[in-house]
Every structure is written in C-alpha cells, then in structure tokens.
Amino acid sequence: MSLFIEKSMLASRFLSCLIAISIFVLIVSSLSLVQFADNSFIPRSVYRLVLVNTNSSLYSTSYVESKTPVLPLETSFEKNAKSHNTTSYEASSSISYSSGCDTKQALLRVYMYDLPPEFHFGLLGWKGNGKETWPNVDMQGKVPLYPGGLNLQHSIEYWLTLDLLSSNITRPCTTIRVQNSSEANVFFVPFFSSLSYNRHSRPPGKGKGKVSLNRILQDRVVEFLRSRHEWKLNGGVDHVIVAHHPNSMLVARKKLISAMFVLADFGRYRTKIANVEKDVIAPYKHIARTLDANNSPSFGQRDILVYFQGAIYRKNGGTIRQELYHLLKDEKDVHFTFGSIKSNGVREAERGMTSSKFCLNIAGDTPSSNRLFDAISSHCIPVIISDDIELPFEDVLDYSKFCVFIRSSYAVRKGYLLNFLRGIKEDQWIKMWERLKEFTKHFEYQYPSQPNDAVDMIWQAIARKLSYIQLKAHRYNRYRTS
C-alpha cells in the first residue's frame, strides 16, 4: 500500500514538473518571438504589417496610394518657434525618450562623419566647450539657431543633421544612425554647404590670391572624403551630400560627381554631375506660415483669382515672368506685382496667398523656387509654369491632384492662362484644395521629425535609391580584384 502511494506521489510530482517546464518554455518562446521577430518563422513583412495595423488610426489617408511604408507616429511634439524669420527650437517637455529604432527595423542605416564644428554648427556660431563635435540636442539642450530670412529656404542639411543626432528621441524608424561604418547603407556628409555659400562665398579683403572661406571648406571636404576608406570602397556612390542652394558646392560638386546630391533642382548642374536617377530633390523650407487645415479660407473667401508677387526681371529662363507681367498686370482679379522679403514682404505674401485661389510658380533664374512651397503652405492651388522643374518625391506623390501645370509656350498666349483658370469650376477647385491640405505635411521641416514630414520623406527617397547604389557599387568593383 505504502509503495503504491509513494509511486502515485512520484507520478504527480513528475507531472507538475512537466507542466511547469512547458509553461516556462512557452513564455520564453513568446518573448523571443516579440523581441526577435526578424529571426522568427513569421516573415518580417507580416510582423511589421501587424504592428502598422494596430496603429492605423494615427495615419492620414492621403498617403494610402503610395507604396512607400508609412511609419507609426509614437508621440506628438511641440514646436517652439521664437520668431517668424528665425528658426529656434528647444526640445519640448512632451518629447518621449527611448532607445530608438532597432537597426534591423530601419529602412536606412546612416553613418554620419564626425566633421569638425566649423563645417556645420560652427557656421551658426556654436562653439561648444572646445572639445565637443556636436551640440547637445536632447531634452536638456538647446538646438542652435539657424539664420532666418532667405537663408532658411535652403536649410535642408541642418534638419537632416539634427534628425541623425536625435537617435535617443522617439521619431520615425525610416532611418537610424549607426556608429560602425561597416553597418551603413549610406554615408552622410554633415557640411552646411548652403549656409557656407550664403555667408562665406566672398573672399575677405581685396586683391589677387584671396580665397573665400566657402572655397576652403569645400576643398577640405573633398580632401577628407577622398582619403577615407569608406569613399574608396565603392567610389563614393553611397555618400549623401546636401547642396540645396544652386550655387553651393560649386567647385566640390565636380570632384565628388559619384556621390548622391540632395538638391533643389538640376537647373545649374550638368546631367553628368546630377540627374534624377542618382540624386534626390528636396523641398525648400517654406517661409510663409502653414495654415491650419480647419481654418483655411474656402473658394468663396478667396477674392483674388491669380496671385504672384516677387522678382519679375530674371535671367535665362526667367524672361517668361516679364511676358506674363505685361499680359496680366491690368486684369481686375489678378495680383501680379514686384515684391521681396524686405519691408514686411513675407507677411504681405501670406495675406495675398491665403486670399487667392491660384498662385503662380513661374521659372526664374532656376526652374524651381520657394514660392511653390509657400503656396502649398497657404493652401493656394499652385499653377506651375516651369517646363524643366523637378519636384520632390514625385515618384510617390501625384502633383496633378493638387497643382495645375501649364506649358510655358501656352501660358504666354494672350488670354490663354486666365481663360484656362476661370474654366476650372468650384467643385474641381475644392477637390484640389482638399488634397492640397492633406499633402501639406510632406513639405514641413520640423525637429523632432514626424512620420512622412519633409525630413522623413527625404530619408525615404534616399532609401529608394539603395538598389541603384548597389548596382553602381557592383559595377565599380568589377575589376578591382584584377
């Protein structure tokens, strides 16, 4: 009897141990599945799709038609602008800190060179403590100011650099900064080239042999990159250089021809140096304030049919502005006049655009201008009269949904432009206006960046070039071994 009881107890203990071990194995397996989804039997795309669907309420429907991944917005941030023409951001108390994105989650792994401050934030007057390479941009730190006015429209390298420095802040997982160059898809060169041109393109003093600081910095960037193992490995095809001002990197661009440039357009570039296949077009940073979509004036509240205010007499392709000026200046429902950023010009332009149904974007010295993005932020339907213009993210955004395109040869025909625009009915205009309000977010630069804003869209555009980069790298290395 005692032997039977003893065997029974032994069997019960064995069964209890077996159940406990099974539960333990189940828990460990579940945790492993969540933490290491990329290595599990569930395909990574399916795993990420599940995560995206759980956050679907955070997305705008305006991006549904794009095949580019739309990434979840994890938190909201406040932007603290000190003045209209000066950019000054402080990390908001609402910023959520985390360890950031997992390297395998990001579409793009970026290695950023630790160039000395004189190439980037030093150009803004930031000095640090003499030993620091980068400013502290976390919750306790204050982000260095970027100069306002027309400088601001070409500030793209500033926003991209800030985004890479903010890896400890909750932000889109499109890109992640890696510390080991062997892990990188692309290499980012943090040279504030547009600001360098705007502020330091003139040689100091007078006389022959004087060289500008801008030229010195360009030469040093070229020398630095060409000496790097990372550049030599694939001939520089995987390097990203921002040269948004059309005159920035004027000398260096010819020597770094294999790199990917982030540009405003191709107006002052030879096809061999810059083209749509290898380079990325980024939107200007608009100067006009963005209208709240819920308070945007409607069709009936916009009394002006067509609006243009800016420089009229331009070089090269910009002569069309003069022709249109003489055709339209006396029309009763058209505002076509000279204007500049000075003497409260930005405020006047804001009022004019928000009171207008259509805003002209006409080719000037270059095919593009900041005026297009001011119109978008003002919810004024852009009318693009620039045959050679390249538009940001056009491989995923259909501009014909919220812009009107007119060939230059048609626009200068007497009566054609106004008859065409007057022929657009109110319901057609409203459809474009609603679409425009949805798409405005893609042209907003902000820190910290948010899903599908201008910063995030630029990184996505670079990520879409990875297959091209790989192709060029493989072709470059064909005969390296022999």
C-alpha positions in Angstrom: 0.0 0.0 0.0 2.7 2.4 1.0 4.6 1.5 -2.1 1.5 2.4 -4.3 1.1 5.8 -2.5 4.8 6.5 -3.0 4.6 5.8 -6.7 1.5 7.9 -7.0 3.2 10.9 -5.4 6.2 10.5 -7.6 4.0 10.5 -10.7 2.2 13.6 -9.5 5.5 15.4 -8.9 6.7 14.4 -12.4 3.5 15.7 -14.0 3.8 19.0 -12.1 7.4 19.5 -13.1 6.5 18.7 -16.7 3.6 21.3 -16.7 5.9 24.0 -15.1 8.7 23.4 -17.7 6.1 23.6 -20.5 4.8 26.9 -19.3 8.3 28.3 -18.9 9.2 27.2 -22.4 6.0 28.8 -23.8 6.7 32.1 -22.1 10.3 32.2 -23.3 9.2 31.4 -26.8 6.6 34.2 -26.8 9.1 36.7 -25.6 11.7 35.6 -28.2 9.1 35.9 -30.9 8.3 39.5 -30.0 11.9 40.6 -29.4 13.4 38.8 -32.4 10.6 39.0 -34.9 13.1 39.3 -37.7 14.6 35.9 -37.0 11.3 34.1 -36.3 9.4 31.8 -38.6 6.9 34.7 -39.2 8.0 36.8 -42.2 9.3 40.2 -41.2 6.9 42.0 -43.6 3.9 40.2 -41.9 5.2 41.1 -38.5 5.6 44.8 -39.3 2.1 44.8 -41.0 0.6 43.6 -37.8 2.3 46.5 -35.9 1.2 49.0 -38.5 -2.4 47.9 -38.4 -2.5 48.3 -34.7 -1.6 52.0 -35.1 -3.7 52.7 -38.2 -5.7 55.4 -36.5 -2.6 57.5 -36.4 -2.2 57.8 -40.2 -3.6 60.1 -42.8 -5.5 58.5 -45.7 -3.7 60.9 -48.1 -0.7 58.5 -48.2 -2.6 55.3 -48.9 -2.0 55.4 -52.6 1.8 55.4 -52.1 3.7 52.1 -51.9 6.3 53.7 -49.6 6.0 52.4 -46.0 4.1 54.7 -43.7 5.6 54.5 -40.3 3.8 54.8 -36.9 3.7 58.1 -35.0 4.7 57.2 -31.5 4.1 60.5 -29.8 3.5 64.2 -30.5 5.8 67.1 -30.2 5.5 70.8 -29.8 7.5 73.2 -31.9 8.7 76.3 -30.1 9.4 79.0 -32.8 10.9 82.1 -31.3 10.1 84.4 -34.3 8.8 84.2 -37.8 12.1 84.7 -39.6 14.3 82.9 -37.2 14.3 79.2 -36.5 14.8 78.3 -32.9 13.7 75.0 -31.4 14.0 73.7 -27.9 13.3 70.1 -27.0 9.8 70.1 -25.7 8.9 68.5 -22.4 6.4 66.3 -24.3 9.3 64.5 -26.1 9.4 60.8 -25.3 12.8 59.3 -24.8 13.6 55.8 -25.8 16.4 53.6 -27.1 15.2 54.5 -30.6 14.7 52.2 -33.5 16.2 48.8 -33.9 18.9 48.7 -36.6 17.0 46.0 -38.5 13.7 47.9 -38.4 15.1 51.0 -40.2 14.8 51.3 -43.9 18.1 53.2 -44.0 21.2 52.8 -41.8 23.3 56.0 -42.0 26.8 56.6 -40.9 27.5 60.3 -40.3 31.0 61.6 -40.4 32.2 63.5 -37.3 33.4 66.5 -39.2 34.7 69.4 -37.0 32.1 72.0 -36.0 33.4 74.6 -38.5 31.7 72.5 -41.2 28.3 72.5 -39.6 27.0 74.1 -36.3 30.1 76.2 -36.0 28.8 78.1 -39.0 25.8 79.0 -36.8 28.1 80.4 -34.1 28.0 77.3 -31.9 31.3 76.7 -30.1 30.6 74.0 -27.5 33.2 73.6 -24.9 36.1 73.4 -27.4 36.2 69.6 -27.4 32.6 68.7 -28.5 31.9 67.9 -32.1 28.1 68.1 -31.8 25.7 70.2 -29.7 23.5 68.6 -27.1 20.1 68.3 -28.7 18.4 66.2 -26.1 15.8 67.4 -23.6 18.3 69.5 -21.6 20.0 71.0 -24.6 19.0 73.9 -26.8 19.2 73.5 -30.5 21.4 76.1 -32.1 19.6 78.7 -34.1 19.5 78.8 -37.9 19.5 82.2 -39.5 16.2 83.4 -40.8 15.1 85.2 -43.9 16.1 83.7 -47.3 18.8 81.6 -45.6 16.1 79.4 -44.2 14.8 78.2 -47.5 18.0 76.2 -48.1 18.4 74.9 -44.6 17.9 71.2 -45.5 21.3 69.9 -44.3 20.5 71.4 -40.9 17.3 69.4 -40.5 18.8 66.1 -41.7 21.8 66.5 -39.3 19.5 67.3 -36.4 17.5 64.2 -37.2 20.5 61.9 -37.1 21.7 63.4 -33.8 18.3 62.7 -32.2 18.6 58.9 -32.2 17.5 58.8 -28.5 14.3 60.7 -29.2 11.1 58.9 -30.4 11.0 59.6 -34.1 10.2 57.7 -37.3 12.1 54.5 -37.9 12.8 55.2 -41.5 16.5 55.9 -40.7 18.9 55.2 -37.9 22.4 56.5 -37.3 24.9 53.7 -36.9 28.3 54.2 -35.2 30.0 51.4 -37.1 30.6 52.4 -40.8 30.5 48.7 -41.8 26.8 48.6 -40.9 25.8 51.6 -43.0 23.8 51.7 -46.2 24.8 55.3 -46.9 27.3 57.8 -45.5 26.1 61.3 -44.7 28.4 64.3 -45.0 27.3 67.0 -42.5 28.5 70.1 -44.3 26.1 73.1 -44.2 27.0 74.0 -47.7 24.1 76.4 -48.4 24.9 78.4 -45.4 28.6 78.4 -46.2 27.8 79.8 -49.6 25.4 82.4 -48.3 27.7 83.7 -45.6 31.2 83.0 -46.8 31.4 82.9 -50.6 33.2 86.3 -50.8 36.9 86.4 -50.2 38.0 88.5 -47.3 39.5 91.9 -48.2 40.7 92.7 -51.7 43.5 91.7 -54.0 44.5 88.6 -56.0 45.1 85.3 -54.3 42.3 85.8 -51.8 40.3 82.7 -51.2 36.8 82.6 -49.6 36.1 80.5 -46.5 33.5 78.7 -48.5 36.1 77.6 -51.1 38.5 76.5 -48.3 35.8 74.4 -46.6 34.8 72.8 -49.9 38.4 71.9 -50.7 38.8 70.4 -47.2 35.6 68.3 -47.6 36.9 66.9 -50.9 40.3 66.1 -49.4 38.7 64.4 -46.4 36.3 62.2 -48.4 38.8 61.1 -50.9 41.2 60.0 -48.2 38.5 57.8 -46.5 38.4 54.1 -46.8 34.6 54.3 -46.9 34.8 56.5 -50.0 37.3 54.4 -51.8 35.4 51.2 -51.1 32.7 51.9 -53.6 33.9 55.1 -55.3 31.7 57.4 -53.2 28.4 56.2 -54.8 26.9 55.6 -51.3 27.7 59.0 -49.9 25.0 61.7 -49.4 25.9 65.3 -49.8 23.4 68.2 -49.4 23.9 71.1 -51.8 20.4 72.6 -51.8 21.4 76.2 -52.7 22.0 76.2 -56.5 25.4 77.8 -56.1 26.6 75.7 -53.1 29.4 73.1 -53.6 30.2 74.9 -56.9 33.8 73.6 -57.0 33.4 70.4 -55.0 30.5 69.0 -56.9 32.7 68.4 -60.0 35.2 66.4 -57.8 32.6 64.4 -56.0 30.5 63.6 -59.0 29.8 60.0 -58.0 28.0 60.9 -54.7 24.3 61.3 -54.2 23.3 65.0 -54.0 20.3 66.4 -52.3 19.3 69.4 -54.4 16.5 71.9 -55.1 16.6 71.2 -58.8 19.0 70.4 -61.7 19.0 74.0 -63.1 22.7 74.7 -62.7 24.0 71.2 -63.0 25.3 69.3 -66.0 23.5 65.9 -66.4 26.7 64.0 -65.8 27.0 65.6 -62.3 23.4 65.5 -61.2 20.3 63.7 -62.6 17.1 62.2 -61.4 18.4 58.6 -61.5 21.0 59.1 -58.7 20.1 62.3 -56.9 17.3 63.4 -54.6 15.2 66.6 -55.0 14.2 68.1 -51.6 11.5 70.8 -51.0 12.5 74.3 -50.0 11.8 75.2 -46.4 8.8 77.5 -46.9 8.9 80.9 -45.3 5.2 81.6 -45.2 3.4 80.1 -42.2 1.4 76.9 -42.6 -2.4 77.4 -42.5 -4.4 75.3 -40.1 -6.4 73.0 -42.4 -9.6 73.7 -40.4 -9.3 77.4 -40.8 -8.2 77.6 -44.5 -10.3 80.1 -46.5 -12.7 78.5 -48.9 -13.3 79.1 -52.6 -15.8 81.9 -51.9 -13.5 83.6 -49.3 -10.6 83.9 -51.7 -11.3 87.1 -53.8 -8.2 87.0 -55.9 -8.1 84.6 -58.9 -4.4 84.6 -59.6 -1.5 85.7 -57.4 2.2 86.4 -58.0 4.5 88.7 -56.0 8.3 88.6 -56.4 11.2 89.4 -58.7 9.9 89.9 -62.2 13.0 90.6 -64.3 15.2 87.5 -64.1 17.9 85.9 -66.2 17.8 82.9 -68.6 14.5 81.0 -68.4 13.0 83.7 -66.1 12.2 86.0 -69.0 8.7 84.4 -69.1 7.9 86.4 -65.9 8.3 89.6 -67.8 5.9 88.4 -70.6 3.3 87.3 -68.1 3.6 90.5 -66.1 2.7 92.6 -69.2 -0.1 90.3 -70.0 -1.7 90.1 -66.5 -0.8 93.3 -64.6 -4.0 95.2 -65.5 -6.5 92.3 -65.1 -9.0 93.1 -62.3 -8.9 89.8 -60.4 -5.1 89.3 -60.7 -2.4 90.4 -58.3 0.9 90.4 -60.2 3.5 92.8 -58.8 7.1 93.2 -57.6 7.9 92.0 -54.2 10.7 90.9 -51.8 11.2 89.6 -48.4 12.1 93.1 -47.1 9.6 95.6 -45.7 7.3 93.0 -44.3 7.2 91.2 -47.7 6.6 87.8 -46.1 3.5 88.9 -44.2 2.1 90.6 -47.4 2.7 87.4 -49.4 1.0 85.3 -46.7 -2.1 87.5 -46.8 -2.1 87.6 -50.6 -1.8 83.8 -51.0 -4.4 83.0 -48.4 -6.8 85.3 -50.3 -6.1 83.8 -53.7 -7.5 80.7 -55.5 -4.4 80.2 -57.7 -0.7 81.0 -57.1 1.7 81.3 -60.0 5.0 79.4 -59.7 7.0 80.7 -62.7 10.5 79.7 -63.7 13.1 82.3 -62.6 16.9 82.1 -62.6 16.3 78.4 -61.8 13.4 76.1 -62.7 12.2 76.0 -59.0 11.7 78.5 -56.2 10.5 78.6 -52.7 7.3 80.3 -53.9 5.8 76.9 -54.7 6.1 75.7 -51.1 4.8 79.0 -49.7 1.7 78.5 -51.9 1.3 74.9 -50.6 1.5 76.0 -47.0 -1.1 78.7 -47.8 -3.4 76.2 -49.4 -3.4 78.3 -52.6 -3.5 75.9 -55.7 -0.1 76.2 -57.3 0.0 76.9 -61.1 3.4 75.6 -62.3 4.8 77.3 -65.4 8.3 75.8 -65.5 8.9 73.2 -68.1 12.2 71.9 -66.6 11.1 71.8 -63.0 11.9 68.7 -60.9 9.5 68.1 -57.9 10.3 66.4 -54.6 9.1 62.9 -54.1 7.3 62.8 -57.4 7.8 59.1 -57.7 5.3 58.7 -54.8 3.3 61.9 -54.9 0.9 62.8 -57.8 1.2 66.6 -58.0 -1.5 66.7 -60.7 -4.0 66.1 -57.8 -3.3 69.4 -56.2 -1.4 71.5 -58.8 -2.1 72.9 -62.2 0.6 72.5 -64.9 0.8 74.8 -67.9 3.4 74.7 -70.6 5.4 78.0 -70.9 4.6 78.3 -74.7 0.8 78.2 -73.9 1.0 80.5 -70.8 2.3 83.4 -72.8 -0.5 83.3 -75.4 -2.8 86.2 -74.9 -5.9 85.2 -72.8 -4.9 81.6 -72.5 -3.9 81.4 -68.9 -6.8 83.3 -67.4 -9.4 81.5 -69.6 -8.0 78.2 -68.5 -8.1 79.0 -64.8 -11.5 80.6 -65.0 -12.7 77.4 -66.6 -11.9 75.4 -63.5 -15.2 75.0 -61.7 -15.7 75.5 -57.9 -16.1 71.7 -57.3 -12.9 70.9 -59.2 -11.0 73.6 -57.2 -12.4 72.2 -53.9 -11.1 68.7 -54.7 -7.6 70.0 -55.4 -7.8 72.2 -52.3 -8.8 69.3 -50.0 -6.0 67.2 -51.5 -3.5 70.1 -51.0 -4.4 70.4 -47.3 -3.7 66.7 -46.9 -0.4 66.8 -48.7 1.0 69.9 -46.9 2.5 67.7 -44.2 5.0 66.2 -46.7 6.7 69.6 -47.0 7.1 70.5 -43.4 10.6 70.6 -41.8 10.5 70.1 -38.1 12.5 68.8 -35.1 12.0 66.2 -34.0 10.8 64.8 -37.3 7.5 63.1 -37.6 6.3 60.3 -40.0 6.1 61.5 -43.6 7.1 65.1 -43.0 9.8 66.6 -45.2 12.7 65.2 -43.2 11.2 61.7 -43.2 10.3 61.9 -46.9 13.8 62.8 -47.8 15.2 59.7 -46.0 12.6 57.6 -47.7 13.6 59.0 -51.1 17.2 58.1 -50.3 16.2 54.6 -49.2 14.5 54.1 -52.6 17.9 54.8 -54.3 19.6 51.8 -52.5 19.2 49.4 -55.4 20.7 52.0 -57.7 23.6 52.5 -55.2 24.2 48.7 -55.1 24.2 48.5 -58.8 26.7 51.3 -59.2 28.9 49.8 -56.4 28.9 46.4 -58.0 29.8 47.9 -61.4 32.6 50.0 -59.8 34.1 46.9 -58.2 34.0 44.7 -61.4 37.8 44.8 -62.0 39.0 45.7 -58.5 40.4 42.2 -57.9 42.2 42.1 -61.2 
